């Protein structure tokens, strides 16, 4: 049961960080290069867990 809760928490964090990243880009706080670098950083740990 605790594993499911941890997975939910992880998913919520990833969604929030992705949303925040997009909003920062839309507001002009970060440039496209930075936005893309953050996207990759958010996806990379997930790919490692899945053995990619």
Order of alpha helices (4+ residues) and beta strands (2+ residues): alpha-alpha
